[in-house]
Amino acid sequence: MKILSEDVGGIIFMDNKLHDIVRAAGIMPGTAAVFSKVVPEEYIQKYKVVFTTKDDVGAMSKVLKRAIEVLLDKYPNSIDEIKEKFVDVL
C-alpha cells in the first residue's frame, strides 16, 4: 500500500523550526484537526481526484462537532501549553 500526501503551499513560507512543529498542515498541535480520506488505487485510476459525497459530509460533520466539543473543553489548558512550548518559535 502506498500513502500519498499532497501539500499545497505550506513549506514555502515556513522556516524549518516552525515546520518541525506545525508540519505540512500548518497547525499548532492540539488546536485543530485535519480530515484525511483514504481511497484505493483503483478509485484514483478511475476518478483522478477524490470527491466527497453527502454521506461523507454527514460523517465529517459528526466528527467535526465532537472535535469542537473536545477542543472547547481543553481550550484553557491548550493555550497555556502552546504558550509554554511554542511561543519562542512564533
PEUR-V506462 format. One record per helix or strand of 2 or more residues. SS is the DSSP state (~ for helix, > for strand). FROM is the first residue (numbers start at 1). TO is the last residue. Records with the same first field share a line. If there is no record, write none. Layout:
BEGIN
SS=FROM-TO ; FROM-TO
END
This chain:
BEGIN
~=10-13 ; 16-22 ; 41-47 ; 54-86
END
